[in-house]
């Protein structure tokens, strides 16, 4: 069964395509603003988001 699953995955899924831009590592509770990516190839703006209890 594993072989059938692996055969169903397209071959290009395993390649490092140029569509990758950046990685961000964010652990914060209340900070906001612009954050540069780990390699400096991109940036994003973050702000706090509250998730209410269930």
N, C-alpha and C positions, 0 to 999 in steps of 0.2 A: 504494500500500500504506500509506503514511503516513496518508493521509486516512482510510482504514478503521480504523486503530489509534486515531487521535484521535477518530473518531466513536464508537468503542466505550467510551471513557472517559465515565463519568457527568458531567453538567454541574456537579453540586455539588462534584465533586472539585477544581475550580478556585477555589472560593470560600473565603473566610476564615471558617470556621465557629467558633462559640464554644466548641468542644471543646478548643481549644488552651489550655493552662494556663501553661506556663513553658518556659524553655530553660536548660540547664546546660552549662557549659563546664568540663570536668574533665580535667586532665592531672596525674596524681600517681602516684608509685610506692609510697609507704608511708604516706600520711596517711589518717586516718579521722575520722569524726564527722559532724556535721550541716552540710550545705551549702545556702545559700540560692540561689534561682534568680536569673537575670540581671535580672529585673524585679521581684523581691520578691513574686511571687504564689504561690510554692510553695517547698518545701524537701524534701531527701532525706537519708538517712543512708547514708554510704559506708564501706567497709572494704576493705582489700587482698584481692585474689584472685589466687592463684598459678596460672598455667597451665603445666603441665609440658611439657618439650620432646617433640617427636614422636619 
